């Protein structure tokens, strides 16, 4: 399966949903881990925006 951002079932931009679909894990788990990681210092938001730009829509 190719890495794409889905048109259905996305919340903001579909980055977490696309990553979850690509690796065969729960969308909710990926979203939870992303939100949890935002509590830590680092470039999480910047990486999300870059993936939003780089990952094509399905």
N, CA, C and O atoms as a Tinker XYZ file with bonds, in Angstrom:
   232  protein
     1  N      0.849000   -1.190000    0.000000    73     2
     2  CA     0.000000    0.000000    0.000000    64     1     3
     3  C      0.886000    1.242000    0.000000    63     2     4     5
     4  O      1.907000    1.293000    0.686000    81     3
     5  N      0.488000    2.216000   -0.762000    73     3     6
     6  CA     1.248000    3.450000   -0.917000    64     5     7
     7  C      0.850000    4.462000    0.169000    63     6     8     9
     8  O     -0.277000    4.441000    0.664000    81     7
     9  N      1.775000    5.330000    0.525000    73     7    10
    10  CA     1.511000    6.356000    1.533000    64     9    11
    11  C      0.773000    7.519000    0.886000    63    10    12    13
    12  O      1.338000    8.258000    0.081000    81    11
    13  N     -0.508000    7.673000    1.251000    73    11    14
    14  CA    -1.333000    8.780000    0.769000    64    13    15
    15  C     -2.210000    9.266000    1.909000    63    14    16    17
    16  O     -2.447000    8.547000    2.879000    81    15
    17  N     -2.690000   10.495000    1.781000    73    15    18
    18  CA    -3.622000   11.054000    2.762000    64    17    19
    19  C     -5.043000   10.755000    2.287000    63    18    20    21
    20  O     -5.408000   11.157000    1.182000    81    19
    21  N     -5.856000   10.058000    3.091000    73    19    22
    22  CA    -7.211000    9.688000    2.660000    64    21    23
    23  C     -8.149000   10.891000    2.615000    63    22    24    25
    24  O     -7.955000   11.875000    3.329000    81    23
    25  N     -9.152000   10.796000    1.774000    73    23    26
    26  CA   -10.178000   11.834000    1.692000    64    25    27
    27  C    -11.285000   11.601000    2.723000    63    26    28    29
    28  O    -11.919000   12.553000    3.176000    81    27
    29  N    -11.519000   10.340000    3.093000    73    27    30
    30  CA   -12.547000    9.971000    4.067000    64    29    31
    31  C    -11.890000    9.581000    5.380000    63    30    32    33
    32  O    -10.852000    8.919000    5.380000    81    31
    33  N    -12.477000    9.981000    6.492000    73    31    34
    34  CA   -11.997000    9.568000    7.802000    64    33    35
    35  C    -10.804000   10.358000    8.317000    63    34    36    37
    36  O    -10.136000    9.924000    9.255000    81    35
    37  N    -10.532000   11.490000    7.727000    73    35    38
    38  CA    -9.414000   12.307000    8.207000    64    37    39
    39  C     -9.931000   13.340000    9.197000    63    38    40    41
    40  O    -11.122000   13.652000    9.216000    81    39
    41  N     -9.040000   13.863000   10.010000    73    39    42
    42  CA    -9.435000   14.905000   10.949000    64    41    43
    43  C     -8.941000   16.264000   10.482000    63    42    44    45
    44  O     -9.749000   17.103000   10.083000    81    43
    45  N     -7.666000   16.499000   10.521000    73    43    46
    46  CA    -7.145000   17.800000   10.101000    64    45    47
    47  C     -6.692000   17.725000    8.655000    63    46    48    49
    48  O     -7.335000   18.289000    7.770000    81    47
    49  N     -5.597000   17.036000    8.412000    73    47    50
    50  CA    -5.081000   16.939000    7.050000    64    49    51
    51  C     -4.984000   15.497000    6.574000    63    50    52    53
    52  O     -4.713000   15.256000    5.397000    81    51
    53  N     -5.196000   14.551000    7.451000    73    51    54
    54  CA    -5.128000   13.152000    7.069000    64    53    55
    55  C     -3.750000   12.531000    7.190000    63    54    56    57
    56  O     -3.543000   11.401000    6.748000    81    55
    57  N     -2.802000   13.248000    7.781000    73    55    58
    58  CA    -1.435000   12.728000    7.905000    64    57    59
    59  C     -1.410000   11.504000    8.819000    63    58    60    61
    60  O     -0.852000   10.472000    8.445000    81    59
    61  N     -1.993000   11.596000    9.986000    73    59    62
    62  CA    -1.997000   10.462000   10.913000    64    61    63
    63  C     -2.772000    9.281000   10.323000    63    62    64    65
    64  O     -2.346000    8.135000   10.461000    81    63
    65  N     -3.895000    9.548000    9.674000    73    63    66
    66  CA    -4.681000    8.483000    9.061000    64    65    67
    67  C     -3.890000    7.806000    7.946000    63    66    68    69
    68  O     -3.917000    6.582000    7.825000    81    67
    69  N     -3.196000    8.582000    7.143000    73    67    70
    70  CA    -2.387000    8.020000    6.067000    64    69    71
    71  C     -1.254000    7.157000    6.587000    63    70    72    73
    72  O     -0.993000    6.080000    6.050000    81    71
    73  N     -0.579000    7.621000    7.626000    73    71    74
    74  CA     0.507000    6.836000    8.221000    64    73    75
    75  C     -0.032000    5.542000    8.835000    63    74    76    77
    76  O      0.576000    4.482000    8.693000    81    75
    77  N     -1.171000    5.637000    9.514000    73    75    78
    78  CA    -1.771000    4.452000   10.124000    64    77    79
    79  C     -2.170000    3.433000    9.065000    63    78    80    81
    80  O     -1.912000    2.239000    9.223000    81    79
    81  N     -2.794000    3.893000    7.993000    73    79    82
    82  CA    -3.197000    2.982000    6.919000    64    81    83
    83  C     -1.983000    2.337000    6.272000    63    82    84    85
    84  O     -2.005000    1.144000    5.969000    81    83
    85  N     -0.936000    3.098000    6.060000    73    83    86
    86  CA     0.271000    2.583000    5.398000    64    85    87
    87  C      0.930000    1.473000    6.209000    63    86    88    89
    88  O      1.388000    0.477000    5.649000    81    87
    89  N      0.977000    1.646000    7.533000    73    87    90
    90  CA     1.668000    0.684000    8.386000    64    89    91
    91  C      0.721000   -0.311000    9.053000    63    90    92    93
    92  O      1.163000   -1.144000    9.843000    81    91
    93  N     -0.574000   -0.236000    8.745000    73    91    94
    94  CA    -1.531000   -1.215000    9.234000    64    93    95
    95  C     -1.812000   -1.163000   10.714000    63    94    96    97
    96  O     -2.018000   -2.199000   11.346000    81    95
    97  N     -1.825000    0.040000   11.281000    73    95    98
    98  CA    -2.144000    0.182000   12.707000    64    97    99
    99  C     -3.354000    1.096000   12.858000    63    98   100   101
   100  O     -3.807000    1.698000   11.884000    81    99
   101  N     -3.861000    1.196000   14.042000    73    99   102
   102  CA    -5.061000    1.965000   14.324000    64   101   103
   103  C     -4.837000    3.466000   14.109000    63   102   104   105
   104  O     -3.826000    4.026000   14.533000    81   103
   105  N     -5.796000    4.098000   13.445000    73   103   106
   106  CA    -5.714000    5.554000   13.260000    64   105   107
   107  C     -5.758000    6.275000   14.604000    63   106   108   109
   108  O     -5.044000    7.254000   14.822000    81   107
   109  N     -6.605000    5.776000   15.496000    73   107   110
   110  CA    -6.720000    6.377000   16.822000    64   109   111
   111  C     -5.418000    6.310000   17.599000    63   110   112   113
   112  O     -5.061000    7.256000   18.301000    81   111
   113  N     -4.708000    5.200000   17.476000    73   111   114
   114  CA    -3.432000    5.050000   18.169000    64   113   115
   115  C     -2.405000    6.047000   17.631000    63   114   116   117
   116  O     -1.679000    6.668000   18.408000    81   115
   117  N     -2.341000    6.201000   16.315000    73   115   118
   118  CA    -1.383000    7.146000   15.730000    64   117   119
   119  C     -1.724000    8.569000   16.152000    63   118   120   121
   120  O     -0.830000    9.349000   16.480000    81   119
   121  N     -3.000000    8.913000   16.147000    73   119   122
   122  CA    -3.420000   10.258000   16.577000    64   121   123
   123  C     -3.078000   10.485000   18.050000    63   122   124   125
   124  O     -2.584000   11.548000   18.426000    81   123
   125  N     -3.347000    9.474000   18.878000    73   123   126
   126  CA    -3.039000    9.578000   20.305000    64   125   127
   127  C     -1.550000    9.780000   20.529000    63   126   128   129
   128  O     -1.146000   10.637000   21.314000    81   127
   129  N     -0.733000    8.989000   19.839000    73   127   130
   130  CA     0.718000    9.111000   19.996000    64   129   131
   131  C      1.216000   10.469000   19.522000    63   130   132   133
   132  O      2.131000   11.031000   20.123000    81   131
   133  N      0.632000   11.003000   18.456000    73   131   134
   134  CA     1.038000   12.328000   17.985000    64   133   135
   135  C      0.701000   13.395000   19.026000    63   134   136   137
   136  O      1.535000   14.241000   19.348000    81   135
   137  N     -0.515000   13.352000   19.545000    73   135   138
   138  CA    -0.916000   14.344000   20.557000    64   137   139
   139  C     -0.047000   14.204000   21.797000    63   138   140   141
   140  O      0.367000   15.207000   22.378000    81   139
   141  N      0.233000   12.981000   22.207000    73   139   142
   142  CA     1.100000   12.735000   23.356000    64   141   143
   143  C      2.510000   13.272000   23.098000    63   142   144   145
   144  O      3.130000   13.838000   23.998000    81   143
   145  N      3.015000   13.099000   21.885000    73   143   146
   146  CA     4.365000   13.566000   21.567000    64   145   147
   147  C      4.451000   15.094000   21.575000    63   146   148   149
   148  O      5.532000   15.651000   21.766000    81   147
   149  N      3.330000   15.768000   21.370000    73   147   150
   150  CA     3.342000   17.243000   21.386000    64   149   151
   151  C      3.656000   17.788000   22.775000    63   150   152   153
   152  O      4.035000   18.952000   22.908000    81   151
   153  N      3.505000   16.972000   23.799000    73   151   154
   154  CA     3.843000   17.400000   25.163000    64   153   155
   155  C      5.355000   17.408000   25.379000    63   154   156   157
   156  O      5.845000   18.004000   26.338000    81   155
   157  N      6.092000   16.747000   24.490000    73   155   158
   158  CA     7.544000   16.687000   24.591000    64   157   159
   159  C      8.171000   17.775000   23.725000    63   158   160   161
   160  O      7.570000   18.198000   22.737000    81   159
   161  N      9.358000   18.227000   24.077000    73   159   162
   162  CA    10.014000   19.224000   23.221000    64   161   163
   163  C     10.450000   18.584000   21.906000    63   162   164   165
   164  O     10.880000   17.431000   21.868000    81   163
   165  N     10.329000   19.347000   20.849000    73   163   166
   166  CA    10.750000   18.839000   19.544000    64   165   167
   167  C      9.954000   19.460000   18.417000    63   166   168   169
   168  O      9.056000   20.269000   18.650000    81   167
   169  N     10.283000   19.083000   17.200000    73   167   170
   170  CA     9.677000   19.702000   16.014000    64   169   171
   171  C      8.448000   18.947000   15.487000    63   170   172   173
   172  O      8.274000   18.857000   14.272000    81   171
   173  N      7.607000   18.410000   16.348000    73   171   174
   174  CA     6.485000   17.587000   15.910000    64   173   175
   175  C      5.536000   18.330000   14.969000    63   174   176   177
   176  O      5.134000   17.785000   13.941000    81   175
   177  N      5.183000   19.544000   15.306000    73   175   178
   178  CA     4.248000   20.313000   14.480000    64   177   179
   179  C      4.871000   20.609000   13.120000    63   178   180   181
   180  O      4.193000   20.516000   12.097000    81   179
   181  N      6.134000   20.958000   13.098000    73   179   182
   182  CA     6.831000   21.220000   11.836000    64   181   183
   183  C      6.860000   19.967000   10.963000    63   182   184   185
   184  O      6.631000   20.051000    9.756000    81   183
   185  N      7.137000   18.818000   11.555000    73   183   186
   186  CA     7.152000   17.555000   10.814000    64   185   187
   187  C      5.758000   17.254000   10.270000    63   186   188   189
   188  O      5.628000   16.795000    9.135000    81   187
   189  N      4.715000   17.504000   11.060000    73   187   190
   190  CA     3.342000   17.277000   10.602000    64   189   191
   191  C      3.040000   18.145000    9.383000    63   190   192   193
   192  O      2.483000   17.661000    8.398000    81   191
   193  N      3.400000   19.412000    9.445000    73   191   194
   194  CA     3.144000   20.323000    8.326000    64   193   195
   195  C      3.927000   19.889000    7.086000    63   194   196   197
   196  O      3.398000   19.933000    5.975000    81   195
   197  N      5.173000   19.473000    7.266000    73   195   198
   198  CA     5.971000   18.994000    6.130000    64   197   199
   199  C      5.339000   17.748000    5.505000    63   198   200   201
   200  O      5.275000   17.635000    4.281000    81   199
   201  N      4.875000   16.820000    6.334000    73   199   202
   202  CA     4.203000   15.629000    5.804000    64   201   203
   203  C      2.901000   15.999000    5.098000    63   202   204   205
   204  O      2.543000   15.386000    4.092000    81   203
   205  N      2.198000   16.990000    5.618000    73   203   206
   206  CA     0.962000   17.483000    5.003000    64   205   207
   207  C      1.258000   17.949000    3.572000    63   206   208   209
   208  O      0.470000   17.706000    2.658000    81   207
   209  N      2.376000   18.604000    3.393000    73   207   210
   210  CA     2.762000   19.120000    2.081000    64   209   211
   211  C      3.277000   17.991000    1.177000    63   210   212   213
   212  O      2.965000   17.966000   -0.014000    81   211
   213  N      4.059000   17.063000    1.729000    73   211   214
   214  CA     4.737000   16.056000    0.928000    64   213   215
   215  C      3.903000   14.833000    0.563000    63   214   216   217
   216  O      4.073000   14.268000   -0.518000    81   215
   217  N      2.996000   14.415000    1.462000    73   215   218
   218  CA     2.204000   13.208000    1.205000    64   217   219
   219  C      1.029000   13.572000    0.290000    63   218   220   221
   220  O      0.236000   14.454000    0.621000    81   219
   221  N      0.916000   12.899000   -0.855000    73   219   222
   222  CA    -0.178000   13.220000   -1.778000    64   221   223
   223  C     -1.531000   12.748000   -1.260000    63   222   224   225
   224  O     -1.612000   11.820000   -0.455000    81   223
   225  N     -2.601000   13.405000   -1.738000    73   223   226
   226  CA    -3.964000   12.967000   -1.425000    64   225   227
   227  C     -4.266000   11.697000   -2.207000    63   226   228   229
   228  O     -3.731000   11.487000   -3.296000    81   227
   229  N     -5.118000   10.858000   -1.653000    73   227   230
   230  CA    -5.492000    9.626000   -2.369000    64   229   231
   231  C     -6.602000    9.886000   -3.351000    63   230   232
   232  O     -7.045000    8.967000   -4.040000    81   231
